[in-house]
Amino acid sequence: MTEPHTAEQNSAWSVFLIFLRLGLTSFGGPIAHLGYFHNEFVTRRRWLSEHSYADLVALCQFLPGPASSQVGMALGLSRAGYRGALAAWAGFTLPSATILIAFALGIARYGSAISPGALHGLKVVAVAVVAQAVWSMARNLCTDGPRVALMVIAAFVALLAPSAWGQVGVIVIAALAGLVLFKPRQRVEPDALPITISQRSGAICLILFLVLLVGLPFVAERLPYQSVALVDAFYRAGALVFGGGHVVLPLLQAEVVPAGWVGNETFLAGYGAAQAVPGPLFTFAAFLGASMTVTPSGWLGGVICLLAIFAPSFLLVVGALPFWQQLRRNTRAQAALAGVNAAVVGLLLAALYHPVWTSAILVPQDLVLALLALIALMFWKLPPWLVVLGTAVAGWVMY
């Protein structure tokens, strides 16, 4: 069941404020972000069901770009239309983008003042957040032997082949397995994502996505404007990356460092700063735009590069959702999605081990701190932002 829609809940401003809080507190990378979203919108606010959330995550795993940001856009779209999608993106993105632009303008030299122990505490709390999401989703989506088997196999394959294409392959195979193993009846619950966009509008967005992807390089070659070259480079990076923020870094480095737009030392310093802020790692583009040795730079360059790298994600989400909404009502598609949902839980389980666990749990004290954070989330029902803050403080004191 989802909570009743009201004008206040469905306003773009309300969506912005909810995602702004998440943008200020969601540390730990894209997998942890999906855990925060699950806790906020499935468990706490009941905006959508467990199945609908898993379906949405599965769709965004297929699309290039930052999966967690795309899930947020889709949630905003379902509550307040296009303005809701933009509000969700802005709320979740602006905190880290603002901080990183400020770093680029000179604040980075104070980075040593940030306690390494506090940063490590933020990594530890991500273990608890992801573990809670994996447990909740597994309990609801892996309800029998075949689904549990698909979850385990997906996790095993993801750990053996830790690449974006490996994850896409796991999802495709799981969909085929679902067609064979599961024959669900037509769902009777109401659609938890009331998308009002027509398929015609969706098709226009998909066509615009392709036109920009193909056309921007030609425009950049013929127009001697640096801003056009920046838009081309960052749009291409956002449109061709599967696997999230860390995968986009080599593409960005290949674009901006050899061209002399950003020095390699500055690039690496910005990447280090990006690890210390909440929100999506794609906001690293704002740091690069503000650090440009050519114009535009500063705040204008940061905004241009930020909009360019996220534009493909917006067009893909808006373009794909109308077709996805119709497809997921089909009984055969539901059978495939049953397999995909189990595989998505497996992918999250694999990510819980690597990189979340392996980068955070280094000594016994880390395990104790992670268990305390998990207990605080699951049994004491403390709000995630408070658990994040408390774990960071504990890390600062302990290390």
Protein Blocks (a to p, Z undefined) as FASTA:
>chain_A
ZZdddfklmpmklmmmmmmmmmmmmghijklmmmmmmmmmmmmnomacfklmmmmmmmmm
mpgcjfklmmmmmmmmmmnojmlmmmmmmmmmmmmmmmmmmmmnommmmmmmpcfklmmm
mmmmmmmmmmmmmmmmmmmmmmbfklmmmmmmmmmmmmmmccfklmmmmmmmmmmmmmmm
pccdddfbdcfblcfbdfklmmmmmmmmmmmmmmmmmmmmmpccfklmmmmmmmmmmmmc
ghijmlmmmmmmmmmmmnomacfklmmmmmmmmmmpgcjfklmmmmmmmmpcbdcehjll
mmmmmmmmmmmmmmmmmmmmmmmmmmmmpmklmmmmmmmmmmmmmmmmmmmmpmmlmmmm
mbfklmmmmmmmmmmmmmnopafklmmmmmmmmmmmmZZ
